[in-house]
């Protein structure tokens, strides 16, 4: 019963993000640090409308300004299949093109482009109804 309730809450949270229309692309800030690490919040290099499923916790972030690369590690309260579906549905709705979805080694990688970003989201099971994700952006 608790699993079913968790799934309903997770899917309701996911569907809320899909309703947000894509907005204008925000330019990459030009005064990026050479290397900066963070925790708890998305870095300024992640577009405001980029879909992050709820409930999520941002565990670590990195901005590598010299390579215009951003990496975000996060945990999601949801099963791998549900989180994968969240991204394959919401990325196109927000103007990103999903170019590849691959399942390897017990996880899923979703490669996308759009809004001046080449990116990938890698998802793996981290526990019962918990998915660990890594988001990588490279500004083109």
C-alpha positions in Angstrom: 0.0 0.0 0.0 2.8 2.4 0.9 4.4 1.7 -2.5 1.2 2.5 -4.3 0.8 5.8 -2.4 4.4 6.7 -3.2 3.9 6.0 -6.9 0.8 8.2 -7.0 2.6 11.1 -5.3 5.6 10.7 -7.5 3.5 10.6 -10.7 1.5 13.6 -9.6 4.7 15.6 -9.0 6.1 14.5 -12.4 3.0 15.6 -14.2 3.1 19.1 -12.8 6.5 19.7 -14.4 5.3 18.6 -17.8 2.6 21.4 -17.9 5.3 24.1 -17.7 5.8 25.4 -21.3 9.3 25.9 -22.6 10.5 29.5 -22.2 13.2 31.4 -23.9 16.7 29.9 -23.6 18.8 31.6 -21.0 22.3 32.3 -22.1 25.2 30.6 -20.2 26.7 33.0 -17.7 30.1 34.2 -19.0 31.7 34.8 -15.6 31.9 31.1 -14.7 34.4 29.9 -12.1 37.2 27.7 -13.4 36.0 25.0 -11.0 33.3 25.2 -8.4 31.7 22.5 -6.3 28.4 22.8 -4.4 25.6 20.8 -2.7 21.9 21.1 -2.1 20.9 23.5 -5.0 21.1 23.5 -8.8 24.0 25.6 -10.1 23.3 28.8 -12.2 24.3 26.9 -15.3 21.1 24.7 -15.2 18.2 26.4 -17.0 15.4 27.4 -14.7 12.9 25.4 -16.6 15.0 22.2 -16.8 12.9 19.3 -15.5 13.9 17.8 -12.1 11.4 15.2 -10.7 10.0 15.7 -7.2 10.8 14.7 -4.6 14.5 15.1 -5.3 17.6 16.0 -3.3 20.6 17.6 -5.1 23.6 15.8 -3.5 26.6 17.4 -5.3 27.2 19.8 -8.2 30.2 20.9 -10.2 30.7 23.7 -12.6 33.8 23.5 -14.8 33.9 26.9 -16.5 37.0 26.1 -18.6 35.0 23.4 -20.4 31.5 24.9 -20.0 30.5 21.7 -18.3 28.1 21.2 -15.4 27.5 18.0 -13.4 24.7 17.5 -11.0 24.2 14.3 -8.8 20.8 13.9 -7.3 18.5 11.3 -5.7 14.8 10.9 -6.6 12.0 9.3 -4.6 10.8 7.1 -7.4 11.5 3.8 -9.2 13.9 3.8 -12.1 11.2 3.2 -14.7 9.1 6.1 -13.5 12.1 8.5 -13.4 13.1 7.4 -16.9 9.6 8.0 -18.1 9.6 11.4 -16.5 12.6 12.5 -18.6 11.6 10.9 -21.9 8.3 12.7 -21.6 9.3 16.1 -20.1 12.5 16.8 -22.0 10.7 16.9 -25.4 7.9 18.9 -23.9 10.4 21.6 -22.9 12.2 21.8 -26.2 15.0 19.2 -25.7 15.4 16.5 -28.3 16.1 13.0 -26.9 18.7 11.5 -29.2 19.3 8.2 -27.4 18.0 6.1 -24.6 20.2 3.1 -23.6 19.8 0.6 -20.8 23.1 -0.8 -19.6 24.5 -2.2 -16.4 21.2 -1.9 -14.4 20.7 1.7 -15.3 19.5 4.0 -18.1 21.2 6.9 -19.9 19.2 9.5 -21.7 21.1 11.7 -24.2 19.6 15.0 -25.2 20.3 18.3 -27.1 18.5 21.6 -27.0 18.7 25.2 -25.9 22.5 25.2 -26.6 23.1 22.2 -24.4 24.4 18.7 -25.2 23.5 16.6 -22.2 22.9 13.3 -20.6 21.0 12.0 -17.6 22.2 8.7 -16.2 19.9 6.9 -13.8 20.5 3.9 -11.5 18.5 2.1 -8.8 19.7 3.3 -5.4 17.2 1.5 -3.2 13.6 0.6 -3.0 11.8 3.4 -4.9 14.9 5.5 -4.9 16.8 6.4 -8.1 20.2 8.0 -8.2 20.8 10.4 -11.1 23.7 12.2 -12.7 23.0 15.1 -15.1 25.8 16.4 -17.3 25.5 19.5 -19.4 28.0 20.7 -22.0 27.1 24.0 -23.5 27.6 23.9 -27.3 
